[in-house]
Amino acid sequence: MTRDIPEISLQRLPVYLNYLRSLSGEENKFISSGAIAQALGMGEVLVRKDLAYTSSAGRPKVGYVRTELIAALEDYLGCNEKKNAVLVGVGGLGRALLSYGGFVNYGIDIVEAYDSDPLKAGTEIAGKKVCSAEEFERGMAQYSPRLAIIAVPARAAQGVCDMLVKAGIKGILNFAPVQLKAPQNVTVRNIDVAANLAVIGSMI
Amino acid sequence: MTRDIPEISLQRLPVYLNYLRSLSGEENKFISSGAIAQALGMGEVLVRKDLAYTSSAGRPKVGYVRTELIAALEDYLGCNEKKNAVLVGVGGLGRALLSYGGFVNYGIDIVEAYDSDPLKAGTEIAGKKVCSAEEFERGMAQYSPRLAIIAVPARAAQGVCDMLVKAGIKGILNFAPVQLKAPQNVTVRNIDVAANLAVIGSMI
């Protein structure tokens, strides 16, 4: 999918979606961009601009119909198209991610996990199979995932990334604290938890 | 610490630090901003500008002395000042974070964790004590942490945030998929893992 939305706006769409999903009741049938902006501590112009990408139209005076805006955001973020993903590296973080229920809110199904430790192969975590590295090709053929999560130690991450790219993965969320090299047509984003906390620590 | 660095540059400093730490040997004694930029797939001007905030000076022709640049980045990110942090919510993610060794690279020590489940209180994970909610005040007095991690479900996150702010926490890394309200003098940053993967999914 190639669209004109800047990535920074795209990253904010789940924030709006989470907020709108958290509301309920007749009094929240309509919501204005101003109310959303205030609740999230953001500027109203920014909110209106971001939401305009989803092609949901706010109505003068009353604002957005909340359920319509949720549907537009879900549609834009692809929550209604089921997307298979795989996870590589079943250490503590990998286990936590396999158990995490939040992916389903975005239509993402982590179908299988892989780990090089033969003792882990054949186990299940939260109903997800943990497979040996040898089963990787079979899994890719079976599920045709385009998304993957890397949760291996830093030293192993580039090798795993190369394997994923070779197998046709187009989007990678990498938790290893290392910058991965991947072809231009593969989107890689990093979450370095310790670095995030360090940055906060140096801001306070 | 208030400094003039834009947050976006600050967030990139750990990326440089990770890369520089991954190198070794006599052939990497010096490194140029161009070489760093190429290795990380970034623009050279950006790299040079970011690194200038750390007051480490590159030398014409040879570039930076790698160990000096590492030291400057570590100093700027406060890696050498020990910082206590607490974690609230010892579910799968909380357990994984307690076991994660990466915080020590930034001088961060997760001293204790808290969970409302009385069955978890008194246990240890990776040598860290899991305490009941009742022990929170004692822990805050004992360790004077300024940093905290929230790893509780979304519905509990705002209550936990309020408790942390009241206890004097100044920086929060929040994993619950909800926008938290906190006073202006408290820095809150969010990591929504599922949203991150969804954003990647809608870019590919």
Interface residues (C-beta under 8 A of the other chain):
Chain A: M1 E7 L10 Q11 L13 P14 V15 N18 Y19 S22 A39 L40 G41 Y76 L77 G78 C79 K83 A85 G91 G92 L93 R95 A96 L97 S99 Y100 G102 F103 N105 Y106 G107 I108 R146 L147 I149 A154 K170 G171 I172 L173 P177 V178 Q179 K181 V186 T187 R189 N190 I191 D192 V193 A194 A195 N196 L197 A198 V199 I200 G201 S202 M203 I204
Chain B: M1 E7 L10 Q11 L13 P14 V15 N18 Y19 S22 A39 L40 G41 Y76 L77 G78 C79 K83 A85 G91 G92 L93 R95 A96 L97 S99 Y100 G102 F103 N105 Y106 G107 I108 R146 L147 I149 A154 K170 G171 I172 L173 P177 V178 Q179 K181 V186 T187 R189 N190 I191 D192 V193 A194 A195 N196 L197 A198 V199 I200 G201 S202 M203 I204
